[in-house]
Amino acid sequence: MRGTTNYQMQLLLQELEPKVKDSRFWRRIVKDLNKPSRQRRVVNLYKINKCVKEGETIIVPGKVLSVGDLNKKVDIAALNFSSGAKEKIIEAKGKAMTIKELLQINPEGKKVRILG
């Protein structure tokens, strides 16, 4: 396995590396992020709206797309977002953040659900 050639992804994986030893949550995220880009998760907003409770924090180790509506206040961390998805999340009073931001806010990964 060659690993990713994306410099931003390499930096993120380096930052997550110390957490892998202690946390099963971050170990799972690193495993998903190490997959080839074609195999990474893609989640639409309608699925997030259907599967998530109000006020919950979720992580998508891939991309969030804007298909569907979001009518719950949800904090979503993802590798990247489509511009439409970001707008809809903010309109629903939620928060769209990067995985790196989630790592800084919640280093243990407590009360965060993986979706996708």
C-alpha positions as CSV (number, residue, x, y, z in Angstrom):
1,M,0.0,0.0,0.0
2,R,1.5,3.3,-1.1
3,G,-0.5,5.6,1.0
4,T,-2.0,8.9,0.1
5,T,-0.2,11.5,-2.1
6,N,-2.5,14.3,-0.8
7,Y,-0.3,16.5,1.4
8,Q,-3.2,17.7,3.5
9,M,-4.3,14.1,4.1
10,Q,-0.7,13.2,5.1
11,L,-0.6,16.0,7.7
12,L,-4.0,14.9,9.1
13,L,-2.9,11.3,9.4
14,Q,0.3,12.4,11.1
15,E,-1.7,14.4,13.6
16,L,-4.1,11.5,14.3
17,E,-1.3,8.9,14.7
18,P,-0.7,9.5,18.4
19,K,-4.4,9.0,19.1
20,V,-4.5,5.6,17.4
21,K,-2.8,3.8,20.2
22,D,-5.3,4.9,22.9
23,S,-8.6,5.3,21.0
24,R,-10.5,2.7,19.0
25,F,-12.6,5.6,17.6
26,W,-9.6,7.4,16.1
27,R,-8.1,4.1,14.9
28,R,-11.2,3.4,12.9
29,I,-11.2,6.9,11.4
30,V,-7.5,6.5,10.4
31,K,-8.3,3.1,8.8
32,D,-11.1,4.7,6.8
33,L,-9.0,7.7,5.7
34,N,-6.2,5.4,4.5
35,K,-8.5,3.9,1.9
36,P,-8.1,5.0,-1.7
37,S,-10.2,8.1,-2.5
38,R,-12.5,6.1,-4.7
39,Q,-13.5,3.9,-1.7
40,R,-14.0,6.7,0.8
41,R,-17.5,7.4,2.1
42,V,-19.9,9.8,0.5
43,V,-23.0,10.8,2.5
44,N,-25.9,12.9,1.4
45,L,-27.7,15.3,3.8
46,Y,-31.0,13.3,3.6
47,K,-29.3,10.3,5.1
48,I,-27.8,12.4,7.9
49,N,-31.3,13.9,8.5
50,K,-32.8,10.4,8.7
51,C,-30.2,8.8,10.9
52,V,-29.1,11.5,13.4
53,K,-30.8,13.0,16.4
54,E,-31.1,16.7,17.1
55,G,-27.9,18.1,18.7
56,E,-25.7,15.1,17.9
57,T,-22.1,15.2,16.6
58,I,-21.2,13.0,13.8
59,I,-18.1,12.3,11.7
60,V,-18.0,11.3,8.0
61,P,-14.6,10.0,7.0
62,G,-15.2,11.1,3.4
63,K,-17.4,13.8,1.7
64,V,-20.8,15.2,2.6
65,L,-23.0,16.1,-0.4
66,S,-26.0,18.4,-0.5
67,V,-28.7,16.0,-1.8
68,G,-31.8,16.3,0.4
69,D,-32.6,18.6,3.3
70,L,-31.3,18.9,6.8
71,N,-33.8,20.2,9.4
72,K,-32.0,19.2,12.6
73,K,-29.2,21.1,14.4
74,V,-26.2,18.7,13.9
75,D,-22.5,19.2,14.2
76,I,-20.8,17.4,11.3
77,A,-17.1,16.8,10.9
78,A,-15.9,15.5,7.5
79,L,-13.0,15.3,5.2
80,N,-14.7,17.7,2.9
81,F,-18.1,19.2,2.1
82,S,-19.8,20.2,-1.1
83,S,-20.5,24.0,-1.0
84,G,-24.3,23.3,-1.1
85,A,-24.0,20.9,1.9
86,K,-22.1,23.4,3.9
87,E,-24.8,26.1,3.3
88,K,-27.6,23.7,4.2
89,I,-25.9,22.7,7.5
90,I,-25.3,26.3,8.5
91,E,-29.0,27.2,7.6
92,A,-30.1,24.4,9.9
93,K,-28.1,26.1,12.7
94,G,-25.6,23.2,12.6
95,K,-21.8,23.3,12.3
96,A,-19.7,22.0,9.5
97,M,-16.1,21.3,10.6
98,T,-13.0,19.5,9.4
99,I,-11.8,16.3,11.1
100,K,-8.8,18.3,12.4
101,E,-11.2,20.8,14.1
102,L,-13.1,17.9,15.7
103,L,-9.8,16.5,16.9
104,Q,-8.9,19.8,18.6
105,I,-12.4,20.2,20.1
106,N,-12.8,16.6,21.2
107,P,-9.5,14.8,21.4
108,E,-11.0,11.6,22.9
109,G,-13.7,11.3,20.3
110,K,-16.4,11.0,23.0
111,K,-20.1,11.1,22.0
112,V,-19.3,11.2,18.3
113,R,-20.9,8.8,15.9
114,I,-19.3,7.6,12.6
115,L,-21.7,7.8,9.7
116,G,-21.5,6.5,6.2
